[in-house]
Amino acid sequence: LEGFAIRGLANFLYTNIVKQTLDRILVGVMLGLAVGLVYVVSGTLEQHIIQIGDKSPAFAVVTESGKKLSPESFGGKLLIVNFWASWCPPCIEETPSMNEFNQEFAPKGVVVLAISVDRNETLYKKFLERMKVGFETYRDPEADLGAAFGTFQYPETYVIDRSGKVVKKIIGVIGQQHWQDPEFVADINKLL
């Protein structure tokens, strides 16, 4: 009886120790998987925000005038991408100076592409007509291009050189005189 009791106690202790060890291993594996999942998911949730020196996100659009534009092929020396909306007061305010800037700098090889996040196409087109917009425009109602740039404030402007590199970024309105601001104009002239 004594051997049976010792064997039973040993069997009981062995079973409990093995069970506790397996439970700890299982909890450790589950915890490791959970940490790995959080790491992977958090990496996909981070929005990359394009900064000066970064390569422009790849995109290709056909503008309202039918012109095909991309950072790789825009037919000029500088591509200026401006994100805007017809319901954005600062965007509305800077549009006339953007027109003037385009008239002055288009002959020098500067291509202005204004990407609207307007969802309503009718209001977007009425705005273009009312403001007599002379630069290239594209409507991106889902703001996919803005998301690719990390843009979430309007207006936001990127100056992209011939190699596709972002050389200037402006969040908000460009200076006191908007697109005719002397500092902005001087910067653009230096980049040409």
N, CA and C of each residue as an Amber inpcrd file, in Angstrom:
protein
   576
   0.8170000  -1.1880000   0.0000000   0.0000000   0.0000000   0.0000000
   0.8670000   1.2600000   0.0000000   1.9780000   1.1610000   0.7070000
   2.8720000   2.2830000   0.7870000   3.4660000   2.6130000  -0.5980000
   3.8570000   1.6270000  -1.4130000   4.3970000   1.8120000  -2.7560000
   3.3400000   2.3890000  -3.6790000   2.0940000   1.9130000  -3.4680000
   0.9990000   2.4200000  -4.2870000   0.7650000   3.8970000  -3.9940000
   0.8210000   4.2800000  -2.7230000   0.6130000   5.6600000  -2.3150000
   1.7270000   6.5500000  -2.8500000   2.9740000   6.0380000  -2.7930000
   4.0990000   6.8340000  -3.2820000   3.9970000   6.9940000  -4.7860000
   3.6480000   5.8640000  -5.4900000   3.4860000   5.9480000  -6.9360000
   2.3490000   6.8960000  -7.3070000   1.2750000   6.8670000  -6.5630000
   0.1290000   7.7470000  -6.8160000   0.4910000   9.2080000  -6.5910000
   1.2280000   9.4520000  -5.5190000   1.6630000  10.8170000  -5.2290000
   2.6380000  11.3160000  -6.3030000   3.5540000  10.4530000  -6.7150000
   4.5180000  10.8210000  -7.7580000   3.7850000  11.0830000  -9.0700000
   2.8500000  10.2360000  -9.3780000   2.0630000  10.3950000 -10.6070000
   1.2600000  11.6960000 -10.5530000   0.6650000  11.9800000  -9.4010000
  -0.1130000  13.2010000  -9.2130000   0.7780000  14.4360000  -9.3880000
   1.9750000  14.4300000  -8.7130000   2.8930000  15.5500000  -8.7940000
   3.4100000  15.7300000 -10.2280000   3.7710000  14.6010000 -10.8850000
   4.2740000  14.6630000 -12.2550000   3.2090000  15.2380000 -13.1850000
   1.9730000  14.7810000 -13.0450000   0.8820000  15.2510000 -13.8980000
   0.6500000  16.7480000 -13.6870000   0.6340000  17.1850000 -12.4410000
   0.4170000  18.6040000 -12.1560000   1.5790000  19.4770000 -12.6430000
   2.8090000  18.9830000 -12.4650000   3.9710000  19.7560000 -12.9180000
   3.9620000  19.8620000 -14.4390000   3.6980000  18.7520000 -15.1150000
   3.6470000  18.7590000 -16.5830000   2.5180000  19.6720000 -17.0610000
   1.3640000  19.5720000 -16.4020000   0.2210000  20.3950000 -16.7920000
   0.5340000  21.8780000 -16.5940000   1.1420000  22.2300000 -15.4660000
   1.4920000  23.6280000 -15.2080000   2.5270000  24.1310000 -16.2120000
   3.4930000  23.2870000 -16.5200000   4.5220000  23.6640000 -17.4850000
   3.8960000  23.8710000 -18.8670000   3.0470000  22.9420000 -19.2860000
   2.3730000  23.0820000 -20.5760000   1.4740000  24.3140000 -20.6000000
   0.7810000  24.5800000 -19.5010000  -0.0560000  25.7840000 -19.4240000
   0.7910000  27.0480000 -19.5770000   1.9400000  27.0700000 -18.9150000
   2.8230000  28.2400000 -19.0190000   3.3570000  28.4040000 -20.4430000
   3.7420000  27.3090000 -21.0510000   4.2340000  27.3670000 -22.4310000
   3.1310000  27.8630000 -23.3480000   1.9310000  27.3360000 -23.1830000
   0.7990000  27.7430000 -24.0120000   0.4800000  29.2250000 -23.8170000
   0.4710000  29.6860000 -22.5850000   0.2230000  31.1040000 -22.3120000
   1.3350000  31.9500000 -22.9310000   2.5840000  31.5150000 -22.8220000
   3.7040000  32.2430000 -23.4100000   3.5900000  32.3310000 -24.9310000
   3.2190000  31.2290000 -25.5600000   3.0520000  31.2180000 -27.0130000
   1.9100000  32.1460000 -27.4200000   0.7990000  32.0800000 -26.6940000
  -0.3480000  32.9370000 -27.0150000   0.0100000  34.4060000 -26.8180000
   0.7310000  34.7090000 -25.7670000   1.1510000  36.0820000 -25.5100000
   2.0930000  36.5630000 -26.6190000   3.0290000  35.7150000 -27.0280000
   3.9360000  36.0560000 -28.1200000   3.1880000  36.3140000 -29.4210000
   2.2000000  35.4720000 -29.7230000   1.3960000  35.6790000 -30.9330000
   0.6070000  36.9800000 -30.8570000   0.0650000  37.2830000 -29.6900000
  -0.7080000  38.5180000 -29.5170000   0.1930000  39.7400000 -29.7070000
   1.3860000  39.7230000 -29.1380000   2.3250000  40.8310000 -29.2980000
   2.7130000  40.9740000 -30.7720000   2.9780000  39.8580000 -31.4340000
   3.3110000  39.8840000 -32.8640000   2.1810000  40.4580000 -33.6950000
   0.9510000  40.0780000 -33.3880000  -0.2120000  40.5840000 -34.1150000
  -0.3610000  42.0930000 -33.9200000  -0.2040000  42.5550000 -32.6910000
  -0.2910000  43.9880000 -32.4090000   0.7890000  44.7390000 -33.1800000
   2.0010000  44.1870000 -33.2180000   3.1030000  44.8310000 -33.9420000
   2.7890000  44.9410000 -35.4310000   2.3130000  43.8500000 -36.0280000
   1.9920000  43.8480000 -37.4570000   0.8480000  44.8120000 -37.7550000
  -0.2130000  44.7690000 -36.9750000  -1.3710000  45.6400000 -37.2110000
  -1.0020000  47.1070000 -37.0150000  -0.2380000  47.4080000 -35.9710000
   0.1230000  48.8160000 -35.7320000   0.9870000  49.3560000 -36.8640000
   1.8140000  48.5220000 -37.4520000   2.6320000  48.9520000 -38.5790000
   1.8090000  49.3040000 -39.7940000   0.6870000  48.6420000 -39.9650000
  -0.1580000  48.9370000 -41.1280000  -1.0530000  50.1400000 -40.8700000
  -1.2490000  50.5060000 -39.6200000  -2.1160000  51.6360000 -39.3020000
  -1.3820000  52.9720000 -39.3650000  -0.0550000  52.9270000 -39.3060000
   0.7100000  54.1650000 -39.3610000   0.6100000  54.7560000 -40.7500000
   0.2250000  56.0070000 -40.8120000   0.1450000  56.6790000 -42.0970000
   1.4770000  57.3750000 -42.3410000   2.0860000  57.0540000 -43.4760000
   3.3470000  57.6910000 -43.8180000   3.0500000  59.1100000 -44.3110000
   3.7130000  60.0660000 -43.7460000   3.5340000  61.4560000 -44.1460000
   4.7680000  61.8750000 -44.9380000   4.5470000  62.2640000 -46.1830000
   5.6370000  62.6530000 -47.0730000   6.2670000  63.9530000 -46.5760000
   7.5900000  63.9550000 -46.5090000   8.3480000  65.1170000 -46.0510000
   9.3140000  65.5650000 -47.1490000   9.9290000  66.7080000 -46.9610000
  10.9480000  67.1920000 -47.8900000  12.0740000  66.1620000 -47.9510000
  12.4850000  65.8360000 -49.1660000  13.5410000  64.8520000 -49.3720000
  13.0120000  63.4750000 -49.7230000  11.7320000  63.2150000 -49.4200000
  11.1200000  61.9280000 -49.7630000  10.8010000  61.8760000 -51.2510000
  10.7230000  60.6810000 -51.7590000  10.2620000  60.4900000 -53.1320000
   8.7420000  60.6410000 -53.1170000   8.2300000  61.2960000 -54.1350000
   6.7810000  61.4640000 -54.2540000   6.1200000  60.0990000 -54.4120000
   4.9540000  59.9170000 -53.8120000   4.2160000  58.6770000 -54.0830000
   3.9210000  58.5740000 -55.5780000   3.9280000  57.3700000 -56.0780000
   3.6200000  57.1620000 -57.4950000   2.1270000  57.3800000 -57.7190000
   1.8030000  58.1120000 -58.7490000   0.4100000  58.2950000 -59.1410000
   0.3800000  58.7370000 -60.5890000  -0.7370000  58.5360000 -61.2170000
  -0.9590000  59.0100000 -62.5810000  -2.4110000  59.4360000 -62.6630000
  -2.6410000  60.6400000 -63.1430000  -4.0070000  61.1590000 -63.2470000
  -4.2310000  61.7270000 -64.6460000  -5.4850000  61.7690000 -65.0200000
  -5.8930000  62.4750000 -66.2280000  -6.6770000  63.6790000 -65.7390000
  -6.1590000  64.8700000 -66.0220000  -6.7420000  66.1000000 -65.4900000
  -8.0340000  66.4640000 -66.2220000  -8.6980000  67.4760000 -65.7120000
  -9.9380000  67.9670000 -66.3310000  -9.7270000  68.3410000 -67.7960000
  -8.5250000  68.8020000 -68.1170000  -8.2420000  69.2020000 -69.5060000
  -7.8120000  68.0250000 -70.3760000  -7.7190000  66.8340000 -69.7680000
  -7.3570000  65.6380000 -70.5290000  -5.8720000  65.3320000 -70.5460000
  -5.0890000  66.0830000 -69.8000000  -3.6350000  65.8830000 -69.7600000
  -3.2950000  64.7750000 -68.7600000  -2.3760000  63.8650000 -69.1610000
  -1.9190000  62.8010000 -68.2640000  -0.7030000  63.3080000 -67.4930000
  -0.7900000  63.2620000 -66.1680000   0.2990000  63.7420000 -65.3160000
   0.6960000  62.6910000 -64.2960000   1.9950000  62.6130000 -64.0230000
   2.5350000  61.7760000 -62.9570000   3.8490000  62.4080000 -62.5140000
   4.3560000  62.0540000 -61.3480000   5.6400000  62.6190000 -60.9170000
   6.7880000  62.2460000 -61.8730000   6.6550000  61.1170000 -62.5420000
   7.6940000  60.6800000 -63.4690000   7.5890000  61.3640000 -64.8230000
   6.3910000  61.8050000 -65.1880000   6.1640000  62.3470000 -66.5270000
   5.1490000  63.4820000 -66.4620000   5.6390000  64.6820000 -66.2330000
   4.7180000  65.8220000 -66.1630000   5.0820000  66.8970000 -67.1750000
   6.1830000  66.6910000 -67.8830000   6.5320000  67.5950000 -68.9750000
   7.0520000  68.9480000 -68.5400000   7.7480000  69.0070000 -67.4300000
   8.2740000  70.2900000 -66.9750000   9.4790000  70.1170000 -66.0790000
   9.8510000  71.2200000 -65.4300000  10.9840000  71.2180000 -64.5160000
  10.5540000  70.9630000 -63.0790000   9.3800000  71.4730000 -62.7300000
   8.8360000  71.2870000 -61.3800000   7.3540000  70.9500000 -61.4840000
   6.9230000  70.0470000 -60.6330000   5.4980000  69.7240000 -60.5130000
   5.0560000  70.2000000 -59.1380000   4.0590000  71.0600000 -59.1100000
   3.5330000  71.5450000 -57.8280000   2.1620000  70.9190000 -57.6440000
   2.0420000  70.0970000 -56.6070000   0.7940000  69.4010000 -56.3070000
   0.1520000  70.0880000 -55.1120000  -1.0620000  70.5580000 -55.3210000
  -1.7910000  71.2770000 -54.2760000  -3.0850000  70.5140000 -53.9780000
  -3.2820000  70.1360000 -52.7260000  -4.5200000  69.4660000 -52.3000000
  -5.4630000  70.5300000 -51.7550000  -6.7130000  70.5100000 -52.2000000
  -7.6600000  71.5660000 -51.8660000  -9.0880000  71.0250000 -51.9270000
 -10.0350000  71.9160000 -51.5980000 -11.4630000  71.6010000 -51.7070000
 -12.2280000  72.9140000 -51.9030000 -13.3260000  72.8330000 -52.6190000
 -14.1170000  74.0420000 -52.8920000 -14.8300000  74.5530000 -51.6380000
 -14.9240000  73.7340000 -50.5960000 -15.5660000  74.1370000 -49.3480000
 -14.5460000  74.6560000 -48.3190000 -13.2800000  74.7280000 -48.7050000
 -12.1910000  75.1340000 -47.8090000 -11.9170000  76.6310000 -47.9900000
 -12.2550000  77.4900000 -47.0030000 -12.0600000  78.9410000 -47.1670000
 -10.6470000  79.3590000 -47.5730000  -9.5740000  78.8330000 -46.9490000
  -8.2400000  79.2450000 -47.3930000  -7.9460000  78.8170000 -48.8360000
  -8.4970000  77.6730000 -49.2460000  -8.3010000  77.1980000 -50.6250000
  -8.9560000  78.1580000 -51.6130000 -10.1610000  78.5890000 -51.2770000
 -10.8970000  79.5310000 -52.1330000 -10.1170000  80.8440000 -52.2280000
  -9.6240000  81.2800000 -51.0750000  -8.8980000  82.5540000 -50.9920000
  -7.6250000  82.5480000 -51.8350000  -6.9250000  81.4130000 -51.8970000
  -5.6540000  81.3870000 -52.6100000  -5.7890000  81.0750000 -54.1050000
  -6.9690000  80.6970000 -54.5730000  -7.1440000  80.3050000 -55.9710000
  -6.7740000  81.4010000 -56.9730000  -7.1920000  82.6590000 -56.7920000
  -6.7810000  83.6860000 -57.7730000  -5.2570000  83.8370000 -57.8720000
  -4.5650000  83.7730000 -56.7370000  -3.1040000  83.9210000 -56.7940000
  -2.4640000  82.6750000 -57.4110000  -3.1060000  81.5300000 -57.2650000
  -2.6150000  80.3120000 -57.8990000  -2.7240000  80.4390000 -59.4210000
  -3.8300000  81.0440000 -59.8780000  -3.9990000  81.3140000 -61.3110000
  -2.8880000  82.2280000 -61.8250000  -2.6120000  83.3070000 -61.0840000
  -1.5510000  84.2440000 -61.4810000  -0.1940000  83.5480000 -61.5070000
   0.0660000  82.7650000 -60.4870000   1.3270000  82.0310000 -60.4140000
   1.4660000  81.1140000 -61.6230000   0.4100000  80.3910000 -61.9460000
   0.4370000  79.4720000 -63.0780000   0.7280000  80.2080000 -64.3880000
   0.0880000  81.3640000 -64.5860000   0.3240000  82.1450000 -65.8060000
   1.7900000  82.5810000 -65.9170000   2.3690000  82.9430000 -64.7850000
   3.7560000  83.4140000 -64.7860000   4.7660000  82.2740000 -64.9310000
   4.4990000  81.1320000 -64.2830000   5.5190000  80.0780000 -64.2040000
   5.3210000  78.9140000 -65.1640000   4.1600000  78.7580000 -65.7580000
   3.9640000  77.6700000 -66.7300000   4.9670000  77.7770000 -67.8910000
   5.1960000  78.9790000 -68.4360000   6.1850000  79.0930000 -69.5240000
   7.6150000  78.7420000 -69.0880000   7.8750000  78.7730000 -67.7830000
   9.2170000  78.4630000 -67.2630000   9.3760000  76.9720000 -66.9470000
   8.3260000  76.1830000 -67.1940000   8.4210000  74.7350000 -66.9580000
   7.8300000  74.2600000 -65.6490000   7.0110000  75.0860000 -65.0010000
   6.3570000  74.6870000 -63.7590000   4.9430000  74.2250000 -64.0890000
   4.6140000  73.0150000 -63.6260000   3.2770000  72.4720000 -63.8410000
   2.5590000  72.4620000 -62.4960000   1.4170000  73.1450000 -62.4300000
   0.6080000  73.1730000 -61.2140000  -0.5240000  72.1720000 -61.3890000
  -0.6250000  71.2470000 -60.4410000  -1.7010000  70.2590000 -60.4180000
  -2.4490000  70.4080000 -59.1040000  -3.6820000  70.8650000 -59.1800000
  -4.5070000  71.0360000 -57.9800000  -5.4330000  69.8330000 -57.8800000
  -5.2950000  69.0810000 -56.7950000  -6.0820000  67.8670000 -56.5850000
  -7.1690000  68.1690000 -55.5610000  -8.4070000  68.1510000 -56.0380000
  -9.5500000  68.4570000 -55.1810000 -10.0640000  67.1910000 -54.5070000
 -10.4500000  67.3300000 -53.2540000 -11.0650000  66.2140000 -52.5290000
 -12.5820000  66.3650000 -52.4760000 -13.1060000  67.2490000 -53.3150000
 -14.5580000  67.4360000 -53.3720000 -15.2550000  66.1370000 -53.7530000
 -16.2820000  65.7870000 -53.0030000 -17.0760000  64.5960000 -53.3400000
 -18.1280000  64.9250000 -54.3860000 -18.6390000  66.1380000 -54.3360000
 -19.7100000  66.5450000 -55.2410000 -19.1040000  67.1090000 -56.5350000
 -19.2320000  66.3530000 -57.6060000 -18.6330000  66.7430000 -58.8870000
 -19.2440000  68.0240000 -59.4430000 -20.5310000  68.1940000 -59.2690000
 -21.1980000  69.3900000 -59.7900000 -20.6560000  70.6460000 -59.1190000
 -20.5460000  70.6310000 -57.7930000 -20.0070000  71.7960000 -57.0790000
 -18.5460000  72.0440000 -57.4530000 -17.7940000  70.9900000 -57.6220000
 -16.3930000  71.0940000 -58.0320000 -16.2840000  71.7910000 -59.3880000
 -17.0640000  71.3400000 -60.3470000 -17.0030000  71.9260000 -61.6960000
 -17.5050000  73.3700000 -61.7140000 -18.5260000  73.6700000 -60.9200000
 -19.0070000  75.0550000 -60.8210000 -17.9280000  75.9540000 -60.2340000
 -17.2010000  75.4510000 -59.2440000 -16.1170000  76.2100000 -58.6350000
 -15.0440000  76.5210000 -59.6870000 -14.6340000  75.5100000 -60.4510000
 -13.6080000  75.7100000 -61.4920000 -14.0440000  76.7680000 -62.4970000
 -15.3280000  76.7110000 -62.8610000 -15.8650000  77.6570000 -63.8320000
 -15.9320000  79.0710000 -63.2450000 -16.4540000  79.1640000 -62.0130000
 -16.6130000  80.4660000 -61.3610000 -15.2700000  81.1500000 -61.1180000
 -14.2560000  80.3620000 -60.7500000 -12.9340000  80.9170000 -60.4300000
 -12.0450000  81.0270000 -61.6730000 -12.5500000  80.5640000 -62.8160000
 -11.7860000  80.6120000 -64.0720000 -10.3850000  80.0070000 -63.8870000
 -10.3780000  78.7920000 -63.3550000  -9.1250000  78.1010000 -63.0460000
  -8.3660000  77.7930000 -64.3370000  -7.0920000  78.2150000 -64.3760000
  -6.2670000  78.0290000 -65.5600000  -5.1970000  76.9650000 -65.4010000
  -5.0650000  76.3810000 -64.2270000  -4.0610000  75.3470000 -63.9840000
  -4.7220000  73.9700000 -64.0620000  -3.9050000  72.9340000 -64.0710000
  -4.4180000  71.5660000 -64.1710000  -5.1210000  71.1730000 -62.8670000
  -6.2730000  70.5140000 -63.0050000  -7.0200000  70.0630000 -61.8240000
  -7.4420000  68.6110000 -62.0010000  -7.6290000  67.9750000 -60.8700000
  -8.0780000  66.5880000 -60.8320000  -8.9390000  66.4240000 -59.5870000
 -10.0450000  65.7180000 -59.7190000 -10.9200000  65.4880000 -58.5620000
 -10.6760000  64.0830000 -58.0250000 -10.3870000  63.9980000 -56.7330000
 -10.1000000  62.7460000 -56.0330000 -11.0640000  62.6440000 -54.8460000
 -12.3410000  62.2880000 -55.1150000 -13.3660000  62.3410000 -54.0630000
 -13.1110000  61.4220000 -52.8650000 -12.3420000  60.3780000 -53.0540000
 -12.0460000  59.4770000 -51.9320000 -10.7530000  59.8680000 -51.2110000
 -10.1010000  60.9120000 -51.6970000  -8.8470000  61.4350000 -51.1220000
  -7.7490000  60.3750000 -51.0710000  -7.7250000  59.4860000 -52.0580000
  -6.6980000  58.4400000 -52.1050000  -5.3010000  59.0240000 -52.2980000
  -5.1850000  60.0150000 -53.1690000  -3.8660000  60.6290000 -53.3870000
  -3.4140000  61.4040000 -52.1550000  -4.3510000  62.0960000 -51.5320000
  -4.0180000  62.7960000 -50.2950000  -3.5180000  61.8300000 -49.2290000
  -4.1580000  60.6740000 -49.1370000  -3.7320000  59.6620000 -48.1680000
  -2.3330000  59.1510000 -48.5100000  -2.0330000  58.9870000 -49.7930000
  -0.7070000  58.5220000 -50.2000000   0.3750000  59.5220000 -49.7920000
   0.0350000  60.8030000 -49.7990000   0.9750000  61.8440000 -49.3750000
   0.9460000  62.0500000 -47.8590000  -0.0830000  61.5470000 -47.1940000
  -0.2330000  61.7930000 -45.7540000  -0.8780000  63.1340000 -45.4840000
  -1.6200000  63.6370000 -46.4700000  -2.2570000  64.9450000 -46.3590000
  -3.5910000  64.8250000 -45.6370000  -3.7970000  65.6670000 -44.6560000
  -5.0800000  65.6940000 -43.9530000  -5.5250000  67.1160000 -43.6380000
  -4.7530000  68.0940000 -44.0680000  -5.1180000  69.4980000 -43.8940000
  -5.1610000  70.1450000 -45.2700000  -6.0580000  71.0830000 -45.4330000
  -6.1870000  71.7490000 -46.7290000  -6.0880000  73.2500000 -46.5500000
  -5.4180000  73.9460000 -47.4470000  -4.6360000  73.4180000 -48.5590000
  -3.2940000  72.8800000 -48.0670000  -2.7230000  71.9780000 -48.8680000
  -1.3850000  71.4570000 -48.6130000  -0.7000000  71.3160000 -49.9660000
   0.5350000  71.8040000 -50.0560000   1.2260000  71.9040000 -51.3410000
   2.5870000  71.2250000 -51.2780000   2.8940000  70.4890000 -52.3440000
   4.1750000  69.8080000 -52.4920000   4.8300000  70.2610000 -53.7890000
   6.1110000  70.6040000 -53.7240000   6.8810000  70.9250000 -54.9220000
   7.7760000  69.7190000 -55.1830000   7.6280000  69.1550000 -56.3910000
   8.3300000  67.9200000 -56.7500000   9.2470000  68.2190000 -57.9340000
  10.5150000  67.8200000 -57.8150000  11.4520000  68.0850000 -58.9130000
  11.3550000  67.0120000 -59.9920000  12.1450000  67.1710000 -61.0330000
  12.1030000  66.2760000 -62.1920000  12.4270000  64.8260000 -61.8230000
  13.1990000  64.6140000 -60.7540000  13.5580000  63.2510000 -60.3440000
  12.4740000  62.6100000 -59.4770000  11.4130000  63.3670000 -59.1680000
  10.3210000  62.8280000 -58.3600000  10.4960000  63.0450000 -56.8690000
  11.4770000  63.8600000 -56.4880000  11.7400000  64.1290000 -55.0690000
  10.9790000  65.3680000 -54.6120000  10.4080000  65.2880000 -53.4060000
   9.7230000  66.4390000 -52.8120000  10.7900000  67.3960000 -52.3040000
  10.7900000  68.6130000 -52.8550000  11.8070000  69.6060000 -52.4870000
  11.2520000  70.7370000 -51.6230000   9.9220000  70.8120000 -51.5430000
   9.2870000  71.8360000 -50.6950000   7.8920000  71.3360000 -50.3320000
   7.4800000  71.6510000 -49.1060000   6.1500000  71.2760000 -48.6260000
   5.5940000  72.4350000 -47.8250000   4.3550000  72.7850000 -48.1300000
   3.7010000  73.8780000 -47.4080000   2.3580000  73.3790000 -46.9050000
   2.1580000  73.4650000 -45.6020000   0.8680000  73.1020000 -45.0120000
   0.1380000  74.4050000 -44.7330000  -1.0520000  74.5350000 -45.3000000
  -1.8210000  75.7590000 -45.1370000  -1.5800000  76.7080000 -46.2860000
  -1.9770000  77.9380000 -46.0970000  -1.8590000  78.9660000 -47.1230000
  -0.3880000  79.3370000 -47.2990000   0.0060000  79.6040000 -48.5420000
   1.3800000  79.9920000 -48.8590000   1.5580000  81.4820000 -48.5650000
   2.2310000  81.8170000 -47.4840000   2.5650000  83.2020000 -47.1590000
   1.3950000  84.1720000 -47.1350000   1.7060000  85.4170000 -46.8640000
   0.6950000  86.4760000 -46.7890000   0.0530000  86.7630000 -48.1390000
   0.8570000  86.6460000 -49.1950000   0.3580000  86.9560000 -50.5350000
   0.0550000  85.6800000 -51.3260000  -0.1380000  84.6030000 -50.5920000
  -0.4530000  83.3090000 -51.1940000   0.6080000  82.8900000 -52.2030000
   0.2010000  82.5490000 -53.4040000   1.1090000  82.0220000 -54.4160000
   2.0100000  83.1070000 -55.0110000   1.7600000  84.3570000 -54.6950000
   2.6250000  85.4430000 -55.1520000   3.5670000  85.9000000 -54.0290000
   3.6070000  85.1650000 -52.9430000   4.4740000  85.5000000 -51.8240000
   5.9310000  85.5490000 -52.3020000   6.6420000  86.6480000 -52.0460000
   8.0180000  86.7990000 -52.5540000   8.9570000  85.6560000 -52.1630000
   8.8410000  85.1820000 -50.9430000   9.7210000  84.0860000 -50.4990000
   9.4230000  82.8080000 -51.2830000   8.1430000  82.5010000 -51.4790000
   7.7560000  81.3140000 -52.2450000   8.2280000  81.4330000 -53.6940000
   7.9930000  82.5880000 -54.3080000   8.4020000  82.8180000 -55.6910000
   9.9240000  82.6960000 -55.8260000  10.6670000  83.2430000 -54.8770000
  12.1300000  83.1550000 -54.9030000  12.5790000  81.6910000 -54.7990000
  11.9400000  80.9300000 -53.9180000  12.2640000  79.5030000 -53.7690000
  12.0320000  78.7460000 -55.0700000  10.9160000  79.0350000 -55.7260000
  10.6040000  78.3570000 -56.9870000  11.6200000  78.7440000 -58.0580000
  11.9610000  80.0270000 -58.1350000  12.9680000  80.4670000 -59.1190000
  14.3090000  79.7810000 -58.8900000  14.7100000  79.5800000 -57.6330000
  15.9690000  78.8980000 -57.3290000  15.9400000  77.4390000 -57.7890000
  14.7650000  76.8180000 -57.7370000  14.6350000  75.4110000 -58.1060000
  14.5840000  75.1800000 -59.6120000  14.3690000  76.2460000 -60.3760000
  14.2760000  76.1000000 -61.8330000  15.6460000  75.9550000 -62.4920000
